[in-house]
Amino acid sequence: MNSSCAASSISNELTVGFIGAGRMCQALSKGFISAGLVKSDKMICSGIRDDVSDSMSRSVGIRRTKNNRDVLVESNVIIIAVKPHVVKHVLSEATQCFHDEKLDVHKKLFVSIAAGITIAQIEQWLPNGTHVVRVVPNTPALVQCAASVYSNGSHVSSEDEQIVKQLFSCIGYCTTLPERYLDAVTGLSGSGPAYIFMAIESLADGGVKMGLPRDVAQQLAAHTVMGSAKMILETGDHPGQLKDAVCSPGGTTIAAVHHLESSGLRSALIGAVEVATKKSQDLAKSNL
């Protein structure tokens, strides 16, 4: 658990609802429960597909519903966890719900994890004065090793920010940045686990090619990535400096590094972050 987690300081009255019952809903809800921050009976998720919602209910233990209104009525914190192209429709439905149910919008906190959708768009689609925070988390929330960045909307209170900070700090690293950086965050850490999974799979394939058993190769690859990341975080050294320390003159590692350089590893990773960032920017434009 992240050392900055302070579960006891969050009110026992806090209820968290997810509009959308996909992978990020599962990762976040399980992370919150594992961190001891929110109990399963204080969470609810809405989803159309029975197979996804049933899987959520079984694996995480939170209540499920097919009606977004249940989430809106019962939750203090409402996490928007649907695909970007659905957000406008969902929030229009929410606005109507607030009107019909005579709910006080100022007592609700909307947290959007929808890629590319801006705070201004969300505030436009919800009643005036709605408290909105935009967060870019990632799927390692499932094992409390997420990397999350949040930005506050124009009506967010210090209490709102504290809730968001505690929720996401309890499932890993969490920091705040101005919203103009969030598309790049999406390209780097939001999409980044997929890049690392591919790297681990490829390293394991290399081990298998050279004769290692598959299970051992995968364990070695995963632990190598985890250990290398931990060295950067705990030593504070530049990755290049740590790389140089492994490359003995005329040794195996420098030969392998030369191959990676020749094959364009750096360029491929930089390009991946770039195209994912631009895709996130395009999602906002397509939802104007």
TIROFI-46746 format. One record per residue (C-alpha): residue in three letters; chain; residue number from 1; x, y, z. Coordinates in steps of 0.05 Angstrom, whole numbers, m for minus. Layout:
// TIROFI-46746
<type = ala | mol = A | seq = NUM | east = X | north = Y | up = Z>
...
This chain:
// TIROFI-46746
<type = met | mol = A | seq = 1 | east = 0 | north = 0 | up = 0>
<type = asn | mol = A | seq = 2 | east = 23 | north = 70 | up = m15>
<type = ser | mol = A | seq = 3 | east = 52 | north = 103 | up = 46>
<type = ser | mol = A | seq = 4 | east = 13 | north = 167 | up = 33>
<type = cys | mol = A | seq = 5 | east = m53 | north = 130 | up = 41>
<type = ala | mol = A | seq = 6 | east = m94 | north = 155 | up = 99>
<type = ala | mol = A | seq = 7 | east = m157 | north = 114 | up = 96>
<type = ser | mol = A | seq = 8 | east = m182 | north = 135 | up = 165>
<type = ser | mol = A | seq = 9 | east = m188 | north = 207 | up = 145>
<type = ile | mol = A | seq = 10 | east = m241 | north = 193 | up = 92>
<type = ser | mol = A | seq = 11 | east = m312 | north = 195 | up = 118>
<type = asn | mol = A | seq = 12 | east = m348 | north = 129 | up = 131>
<type = glu | mol = A | seq = 13 | east = m407 | north = 162 | up = 95>
<type = leu | mol = A | seq = 14 | east = m368 | north = 164 | up = 29>
<type = thr | mol = A | seq = 15 | east = m402 | north = 123 | up = m25>
<type = val | mol = A | seq = 16 | east = m369 | north = 112 | up = m93>
<type = gly | mol = A | seq = 17 | east = m406 | north = 96 | up = m157>
<type = phe | mol = A | seq = 18 | east = m380 | north = 77 | up = m225>
<type = ile | mol = A | seq = 19 | east = m417 | north = 92 | up = m289>
<type = gly | mol = A | seq = 20 | east = m386 | north = 38 | up = m331>
<type = ala | mol = A | seq = 21 | east = m366 | north = m31 | up = m308>
<type = gly | mol = A | seq = 22 | east = m304 | north = m45 | up = m350>
<type = arg | mol = A | seq = 23 | east = m232 | north = m60 | up = m334>
<type = met | mol = A | seq = 24 | east = m216 | north = 7 | up = m302>
<type = cys | mol = A | seq = 25 | east = m278 | north = 2 | up = m257>
<type = gln | mol = A | seq = 26 | east = m254 | north = m67 | up = m235>
<type = ala | mol = A | seq = 27 | east = m182 | north = m43 | up = m224>
<type = leu | mol = A | seq = 28 | east = m202 | north = 19 | up = m185>
<type = ser | mol = A | seq = 29 | east = m256 | north = m13 | up = m142>
<type = lys | mol = A | seq = 30 | east = m213 | north = m72 | up = m124>
<type = gly | mol = A | seq = 31 | east = m156 | north = m24 | up = m109>
<type = phe | mol = A | seq = 32 | east = m199 | north = 18 | up = m63>
<type = ile | mol = A | seq = 33 | east = m224 | north = m44 | up = m26>
<type = ser | mol = A | seq = 34 | east = m154 | north = m74 | up = m20>
<type = ala | mol = A | seq = 35 | east = m128 | north = m8 | up = 8>
<type = gly | mol = A | seq = 36 | east = m183 | north = m9 | up = 61>
<type = leu | mol = A | seq = 37 | east = m208 | north = 58 | up = 37>
<type = val | mol = A | seq = 38 | east = m279 | north = 42 | up = 14>
<type = lys | mol = A | seq = 39 | east = m318 | north = m21 | up = 32>
<type = ser | mol = A | seq = 40 | east = m351 | north = m61 | up = m22>
<type = asp | mol = A | seq = 41 | east = m421 | north = m47 | up = 5>
<type = lys | mol = A | seq = 42 | east = m406 | north = 27 | up = m4>
<type = met | mol = A | seq = 43 | east = m395 | north = 20 | up = m79>
<type = ile | mol = A | seq = 44 | east = m440 | north = 9 | up = m138>
<type = cys | mol = A | seq = 45 | east = m428 | north = 3 | up = m213>
<type = ser | mol = A | seq = 46 | east = m474 | north = 8 | up = m273>
<type = gly | mol = A | seq = 47 | east = m464 | north = m30 | up = m337>
<type = ile | mol = A | seq = 48 | east = m507 | north = m53 | up = m396>
<type = arg | mol = A | seq = 49 | east = m472 | north = m120 | up = m410>
<type = asp | mol = A | seq = 50 | east = m493 | north = m175 | up = m361>
<type = asp | mol = A | seq = 51 | east = m429 | north = m215 | up = m370>
<type = val | mol = A | seq = 52 | east = m385 | north = m155 | up = m352>
<type = ser | mol = A | seq = 53 | east = m428 | north = m133 | up = m294>
<type = asp | mol = A | seq = 54 | east = m434 | north = m204 | up = m267>
<type = ser | mol = A | seq = 55 | east = m359 | north = m212 | up = m271>
<type = met | mol = A | seq = 56 | east = m350 | north = m146 | up = m233>
<type = ser | mol = A | seq = 57 | east = m398 | north = m168 | up = m179>
<type = arg | mol = A | seq = 58 | east = m365 | north = m236 | up = m170>
<type = ser | mol = A | seq = 59 | east = m292 | north = m213 | up = m173>
<type = val | mol = A | seq = 60 | east = m298 | north = m149 | up = m132>
<type = gly | mol = A | seq = 61 | east = m362 | north = m157 | up = m93>
<type = ile | mol = A | seq = 62 | east = m393 | north = m89 | up = m107>
<type = arg | mol = A | seq = 63 | east = m466 | north = m79 | up = m123>
<type = arg | mol = A | seq = 64 | east = m485 | north = m75 | up = m196>
<type = thr | mol = A | seq = 65 | east = m543 | north = m44 | up = m233>
<type = lys | mol = A | seq = 66 | east = m564 | north = m31 | up = m305>
<type = asn | mol = A | seq = 67 | east = m591 | north = 38 | up = m286>
<type = asn | mol = A | seq = 68 | east = m543 | north = 97 | up = m283>
<type = arg | mol = A | seq = 69 | east = m595 | north = 134 | up = m241>
<type = asp | mol = A | seq = 70 | east = m581 | north = 85 | up = m183>
<type = val | mol = A | seq = 71 | east = m508 | north = 106 | up = m185>
<type = leu | mol = A | seq = 72 | east = m525 | north = 180 | up = m188>
<type = val | mol = A | seq = 73 | east = m574 | north = 177 | up = m130>
<type = glu | mol = A | seq = 74 | east = m535 | north = 132 | up = m84>
<type = ser | mol = A | seq = 75 | east = m464 | north = 158 | up = m92>
<type = asn | mol = A | seq = 76 | east = m426 | north = 218 | up = m65>
<type = val | mol = A | seq = 77 | east = m368 | north = 206 | up = m113>
<type = ile | mol = A | seq = 78 | east = m388 | north = 187 | up = m184>
<type = ile | mol = A | seq = 79 | east = m332 | north = 159 | up = m228>
<type = ile | mol = A | seq = 80 | east = m345 | north = 166 | up = m302>
<type = ala | mol = A | seq = 81 | east = m313 | north = 102 | up = m330>
<type = val | mol = A | seq = 82 | east = m346 | north = 95 | up = m398>
<type = lys | mol = A | seq = 83 | east = m317 | north = 101 | up = m468>
<type = pro | mol = A | seq = 84 | east = m305 | north = 174 | up = m490>
<type = his | mol = A | seq = 85 | east = m359 | north = 174 | up = m543>
<type = val | mol = A | seq = 86 | east = m412 | north = 154 | up = m491>
<type = val | mol = A | seq = 87 | east = m395 | north = 208 | up = m440>
<type = lys | mol = A | seq = 88 | east = m439 | north = 263 | up = m469>
<type = his | mol = A | seq = 89 | east = m500 | north = 219 | up = m470>
<type = val | mol = A | seq = 90 | east = m488 | north = 193 | up = m400>
<type = leu | mol = A | seq = 91 | east = m479 | north = 262 | up = m371>
<type = ser | mol = A | seq = 92 | east = m541 | north = 289 | up = m407>
<type = glu | mol = A | seq = 93 | east = m578 | north = 232 | up = m373>
<type = ala | mol = A | seq = 94 | east = m547 | north = 252 | up = m307>
<type = thr | mol = A | seq = 95 | east = m570 | north = 324 | up = m315>
<type = gln | mol = A | seq = 96 | east = m641 | north = 300 | up = m326>
<type = cys | mol = A | seq = 97 | east = m636 | north = 255 | up = m265>
<type = phe | mol = A | seq = 98 | east = m614 | north = 312 | up = m221>
<type = his | mol = A | seq = 99 | east = m675 | north = 351 | up = m245>
<type = asp | mol = A | seq = 100 | east = m724 | north = 294 | up = m237>
<type = glu | mol = A | seq = 101 | east = m699 | north = 268 | up = m170>
<type = lys | mol = A | seq = 102 | east = m688 | north = 339 | up = m143>
<type = leu | mol = A | seq = 103 | east = m616 | north = 322 | up = m124>
<type = asp | mol = A | seq = 104 | east = m567 | north = 375 | up = m101>
<type = val | mol = A | seq = 105 | east = m512 | north = 373 | up = m153>
<type = his | mol = A | seq = 106 | east = m465 | north = 410 | up = m105>
<type = lys | mol = A | seq = 107 | east = m464 | north = 349 | up = m59>
<type = lys | mol = A | seq = 108 | east = m437 | north = 305 | up = m114>
<type = leu | mol = A | seq = 109 | east = m366 | north = 299 | up = m140>
<type = phe | mol = A | seq = 110 | east = m356 | north = 275 | up = m211>
<type = val | mol = A | seq = 111 | east = m289 | north = 242 | up = m226>
<type = ser | mol = A | seq = 112 | east = m277 | north = 229 | up = m300>
<type = ile | mol = A | seq = 113 | east = m227 | north = 177 | up = m323>
<type = ala | mol = A | seq = 114 | east = m253 | north = 179 | up = m395>
<type = ala | mol = A | seq = 115 | east = m194 | north = 188 | up = m442>
<type = gly | mol = A | seq = 116 | east = m189 | north = 255 | up = m478>
<type = ile | mol = A | seq = 117 | east = m254 | north = 286 | up = m452>
<type = thr | mol = A | seq = 118 | east = m238 | north = 354 | up = m423>
<type = ile | mol = A | seq = 119 | east = m262 | north = 385 | up = m358>
<type = ala | mol = A | seq = 120 | east = m296 | north = 441 | up = m397>
<type = gln | mol = A | seq = 121 | east = m336 | north = 390 | up = m437>
<type = ile | mol = A | seq = 122 | east = m358 | north = 353 | up = m374>
<type = glu | mol = A | seq = 123 | east = m378 | north = 417 | up = m339>
<type = gln | mol = A | seq = 124 | east = m417 | north = 438 | up = m401>
<type = trp | mol = A | seq = 125 | east = m456 | north = 372 | up = m402>
<type = leu | mol = A | seq = 126 | east = m473 | north = 374 | up = m327>
<type = pro | mol = A | seq = 127 | east = m512 | north = 425 | up = m287>
<type = asn | mol = A | seq = 128 | east = m478 | north = 491 | up = m273>
<type = gly | mol = A | seq = 129 | east = m433 | north = 489 | up = m212>
<type = thr | mol = A | seq = 130 | east = m419 | north = 414 | up = m214>
<type = his | mol = A | seq = 131 | east = m355 | north = 392 | up = m180>
<type = val | mol = A | seq = 132 | east = m311 | north = 358 | up = m232>
<type = val | mol = A | seq = 133 | east = m242 | north = 327 | up = m228>
<type = arg | mol = A | seq = 134 | east = m208 | north = 294 | up = m287>
<type = val | mol = A | seq = 135 | east = m161 | north = 236 | up = m272>
<type = val | mol = A | seq = 136 | east = m115 | north = 194 | up = m315>
<type = pro | mol = A | seq = 137 | east = m101 | north = 129 | up = m277>
<type = asn | mol = A | seq = 138 | east = m77 | north = 63 | up = m305>
<type = thr | mol = A | seq = 139 | east = m94 | north = m11 | up = m296>
<type = pro | mol = A | seq = 140 | east = m40 | north = m29 | up = m245>
<type = ala | mol = A | seq = 141 | east = m90 | north = 2 | up = m196>
<type = leu | mol = A | seq = 142 | east = m113 | north = m71 | up = m192>
<type = val | mol = A | seq = 143 | east = m49 | north = m87 | up = m153>
<type = gln | mol = A | seq = 144 | east = m43 | north = m19 | up = m119>
<type = cys | mol = A | seq = 145 | east = 14 | north = 3 | up = m164>
<type = ala | mol = A | seq = 146 | east = m23 | north = 54 | up = m207>
<type = ala | mol = A | seq = 147 | east = 5 | north = 118 | up = m234>
<type = ser | mol = A | seq = 148 | east = m48 | north = 173 | up = m233>
<type = val | mol = A | seq = 149 | east = m50 | north = 247 | up = m249>
<type = tyr | mol = A | seq = 150 | east = m110 | north = 292 | up = m234>
<type = ser | mol = A | seq = 151 | east = m133 | north = 362 | up = m252>
<type = asn | mol = A | seq = 152 | east = m188 | north = 401 | up = m217>
<type = gly | mol = A | seq = 153 | east = m248 | north = 433 | up = m249>
<type = ser | mol = A | seq = 154 | east = m270 | north = 505 | up = m235>
<type = his | mol = A | seq = 155 | east = m317 | north = 488 | up = m178>
<type = val | mol = A | seq = 156 | east = m275 | north = 437 | up = m140>
<type = ser | mol = A | seq = 157 | east = m266 | north = 449 | up = m65>
<type = ser | mol = A | seq = 158 | east = m206 | north = 432 | up = m22>
<type = glu | mol = A | seq = 159 | east = m247 | north = 375 | up = 8>
<type = asp | mol = A | seq = 160 | east = m262 | north = 347 | up = m62>
<type = glu | mol = A | seq = 161 | east = m188 | north = 349 | up = m79>
<type = gln | mol = A | seq = 162 | east = m170 | north = 314 | up = m14>
<type = ile | mol = A | seq = 163 | east = m219 | north = 258 | up = m29>
<type = val | mol = A | seq = 164 | east = m191 | north = 248 | up = m99>
<type = lys | mol = A | seq = 165 | east = m119 | north = 251 | up = m75>
<type = gln | mol = A | seq = 166 | east = m131 | north = 200 | up = m21>
<type = leu | mol = A | seq = 167 | east = m170 | north = 153 | up = m65>
<type = phe | mol = A | seq = 168 | east = m117 | north = 151 | up = m119>
<type = ser | mol = A | seq = 169 | east = m57 | north = 154 | up = m72>
<type = cys | mol = A | seq = 170 | east = m82 | north = 91 | up = m39>
<type = ile | mol = A | seq = 171 | east = m75 | north = 53 | up = m104>
<type = gly | mol = A | seq = 172 | east = m5 | north = 78 | up = m122>
<type = tyr | mol = A | seq = 173 | east = 31 | north = 141 | up = m143>
<type = cys | mol = A | seq = 174 | east = m13 | north = 203 | up = m151>
<type = thr | mol = A | seq = 175 | east = 3 | north = 274 | up = m169>
<type = thr | mol = A | seq = 176 | east = m32 | north = 335 | up = m198>
<type = leu | mol = A | seq = 177 | east = m17 | north = 375 | up = m261>
<type = pro | mol = A | seq = 178 | east = m52 | north = 428 | up = m302>
<type = glu | mol = A | seq = 179 | east = m101 | north = 397 | up = m350>
<type = arg | mol = A | seq = 180 | east = m60 | north = 415 | up = m411>
<type = tyr | mol = A | seq = 181 | east = m12 | north = 358 | up = m393>
<type = leu | mol = A | seq = 182 | east = m64 | north = 303 | up = m386>
<type = asp | mol = A | seq = 183 | east = m64 | north = 281 | up = m459>
<type = ala | mol = A | seq = 184 | east = 11 | north = 268 | up = m454>
<type = val | mol = A | seq = 185 | east = m1 | north = 232 | up = m387>
<type = thr | mol = A | seq = 186 | east = m51 | north = 188 | up = m424>
<type = gly | mol = A | seq = 187 | east = 1 | north = 173 | up = m477>
<type = leu | mol = A | seq = 188 | east = 54 | north = 156 | up = m426>
<type = ser | mol = A | seq = 189 | east = 26 | north = 124 | up = m363>
<type = gly | mol = A | seq = 190 | east = m47 | north = 115 | up = m383>
<type = ser | mol = A | seq = 191 | east = m30 | north = 72 | up = m443>
<type = gly | mol = A | seq = 192 | east = 40 | north = 53 | up = m418>
<type = pro | mol = A | seq = 193 | east = 23 | north = m13 | up = m384>
<type = ala | mol = A | seq = 194 | east = 8 | north = m42 | up = m453>
<type = tyr | mol = A | seq = 195 | east = 78 | north = m22 | up = m477>
<type = ile | mol = A | seq = 196 | east = 110 | north = m55 | up = m416>
<type = phe | mol = A | seq = 197 | east = 68 | north = m118 | up = m422>
<type = met | mol = A | seq = 198 | east = 92 | north = m124 | up = m494>
<type = ala | mol = A | seq = 199 | east = 164 | north = m115 | up = m471>
<type = ile | mol = A | seq = 200 | east = 156 | north = m169 | up = m418>
<type = glu | mol = A | seq = 201 | east = 124 | north = m216 | up = m467>
<type = ser | mol = A | seq = 202 | east = 180 | north = m204 | up = m517>
<type = leu | mol = A | seq = 203 | east = 234 | north = m214 | up = m466>
<type = ala | mol = A | seq = 204 | east = 202 | north = m279 | up = m445>
<type = asp | mol = A | seq = 205 | east = 197 | north = m301 | up = m518>
<type = gly | mol = A | seq = 206 | east = 271 | north = m287 | up = m525>
<type = gly | mol = A | seq = 207 | east = 285 | north = m330 | up = m465>
<type = val | mol = A | seq = 208 | east = 242 | north = m386 | up = m493>
<type = lys | mol = A | seq = 209 | east = 278 | north = m380 | up = m560>
<type = met | mol = A | seq = 210 | east = 344 | north = m391 | up = m524>
<type = gly | mol = A | seq = 211 | east = 318 | north = m452 | up = m487>
<type = leu | mol = A | seq = 212 | east = 286 | north = m427 | up = m422>
<type = pro | mol = A | seq = 213 | east = 220 | north = m458 | up = m398>
<type = arg | mol = A | seq = 214 | east = 162 | north = m410 | up = m412>
<type = asp | mol = A | seq = 215 | east = 141 | north = m401 | up = m340>
<type = val | mol = A | seq = 216 | east = 212 | north = m386 | up = m316>
<type = ala | mol = A | seq = 217 | east = 224 | north = m338 | up = m374>
<type = gln | mol = A | seq = 218 | east = 161 | north = m299 | up = m358>
<type = gln | mol = A | seq = 219 | east = 178 | north = m294 | up = m285>
<type = leu | mol = A | seq = 220 | east = 248 | north = m271 | up = m300>
<type = ala | mol = A | seq = 221 | east = 223 | north = m219 | up = m349>
<type = ala | mol = A | seq = 222 | east = 170 | north = m192 | up = m302>
<type = his | mol = A | seq = 223 | east = 217 | north = m189 | up = m242>
<type = thr | mol = A | seq = 224 | east = 271 | north = m156 | up = m284>
<type = val | mol = A | seq = 225 | east = 223 | north = m100 | up = m304>
<type = met | mol = A | seq = 226 | east = 197 | north = m92 | up = m233>
<type = gly | mol = A | seq = 227 | east = 266 | north = m91 | up = m203>
<type = ser | mol = A | seq = 228 | east = 292 | north = m42 | up = m254>
<type = ala | mol = A | seq = 229 | east = 234 | north = 6 | up = m241>
<type = lys | mol = A | seq = 230 | east = 245 | north = 0 | up = m166>
<type = met | mol = A | seq = 231 | east = 318 | north = 18 | up = m174>
<type = ile | mol = A | seq = 232 | east = 299 | north = 83 | up = m210>
<type = leu | mol = A | seq = 233 | east = 248 | north = 101 | up = m158>
<type = glu | mol = A | seq = 234 | east = 290 | north = 85 | up = m97>
<type = thr | mol = A | seq = 235 | east = 359 | north = 110 | up = m120>
<type = gly | mol = A | seq = 236 | east = 336 | north = 172 | up = m157>
<type = asp | mol = A | seq = 237 | east = 390 | north = 158 | up = m209>
<type = his | mol = A | seq = 238 | east = 379 | north = 174 | up = m282>
<type = pro | mol = A | seq = 239 | east = 358 | north = 112 | up = m323>
<type = gly | mol = A | seq = 240 | east = 418 | north = 124 | up = m369>
<type = gln | mol = A | seq = 241 | east = 465 | north = 122 | up = m310>
<type = leu | mol = A | seq = 242 | east = 436 | north = 56 | up = m285>
<type = lys | mol = A | seq = 243 | east = 439 | north = 28 | up = m356>
<type = asp | mol = A | seq = 244 | east = 513 | north = 47 | up = m362>
<type = ala | mol = A | seq = 245 | east = 528 | north = 11 | up = m297>
<type = val | mol = A | seq = 246 | east = 504 | north = m54 | up = m327>
<type = cys | mol = A | seq = 247 | east = 543 | north = m47 | up = m391>
<type = ser | mol = A | seq = 248 | east = 613 | north = m75 | up = m379>
<type = pro | mol = A | seq = 249 | east = 665 | north = m60 | up = m433>
<type = gly | mol = A | seq = 250 | east = 661 | north = m113 | up = m487>
<type = gly | mol = A | seq = 251 | east = 606 | north = m150 | up = m449>
<type = thr | mol = A | seq = 252 | east = 540 | north = m182 | up = m465>
<type = thr | mol = A | seq = 253 | east = 496 | north = m124 | up = m444>
<type = ile | mol = A | seq = 254 | east = 529 | north = m71 | up = m487>
<type = ala | mol = A | seq = 255 | east = 523 | north = m118 | up = m547>
<type = ala | mol = A | seq = 256 | east = 449 | north = m125 | up = m532>
<type = val | mol = A | seq = 257 | east = 440 | north = m50 | up = m522>
<type = his | mol = A | seq = 258 | east = 473 | north = m38 | up = m590>
<type = his | mol = A | seq = 259 | east = 422 | north = m85 | up = m621>
<type = leu | mol = A | seq = 260 | east = 365 | north = m48 | up = m588>
<type = glu | mol = A | seq = 261 | east = 391 | north = 19 | up = m611>
<type = ser | mol = A | seq = 262 | east = 399 | north = m7 | up = m682>
<type = ser | mol = A | seq = 263 | east = 328 | north = m35 | up = m680>
<type = gly | mol = A | seq = 264 | east = 298 | north = 32 | up = m660>
<type = leu | mol = A | seq = 265 | east = 273 | north = 14 | up = m590>
<type = arg | mol = A | seq = 266 | east = 277 | north = 86 | up = m564>
<type = ser | mol = A | seq = 267 | east = 244 | north = 115 | up = m626>
<type = ala | mol = A | seq = 268 | east = 188 | north = 63 | up = m623>
<type = leu | mol = A | seq = 269 | east = 172 | north = 79 | up = m550>
<type = ile | mol = A | seq = 270 | east = 176 | north = 155 | up = m561>
<type = gly | mol = A | seq = 271 | east = 130 | north = 147 | up = m621>
<type = ala | mol = A | seq = 272 | east = 81 | north = 105 | up = m582>
<type = val | mol = A | seq = 273 | east = 73 | north = 160 | up = m529>
<type = glu | mol = A | seq = 274 | east = 66 | north = 211 | up = m585>
<type = val | mol = A | seq = 275 | east = 11 | north = 176 | up = m624>
<type = ala | mol = A | seq = 276 | east = m28 | north = 158 | up = m560>
<type = thr | mol = A | seq = 277 | east = m24 | north = 231 | up = m538>
<type = lys | mol = A | seq = 278 | east = m50 | north = 255 | up = m605>
<type = lys | mol = A | seq = 279 | east = m106 | north = 204 | up = m603>
<type = ser | mol = A | seq = 280 | east = m127 | north = 230 | up = m535>
<type = gln | mol = A | seq = 281 | east = m128 | north = 301 | up = m563>
<type = asp | mol = A | seq = 282 | east = m170 | north = 278 | up = m622>
<type = leu | mol = A | seq = 283 | east = m221 | north = 246 | up = m575>
<type = ala | mol = A | seq = 284 | east = m237 | north = 314 | up = m545>
<type = lys | mol = A | seq = 285 | east = m245 | north = 345 | up = m614>
<type = ser | mol = A | seq = 286 | east = m291 | north = 290 | up = m638>
<type = asn | mol = A | seq = 287 | east = m337 | north = 302 | up = m579>
<type = leu | mol = A | seq = 288 | east = m346 | north = 377 | up = m588>
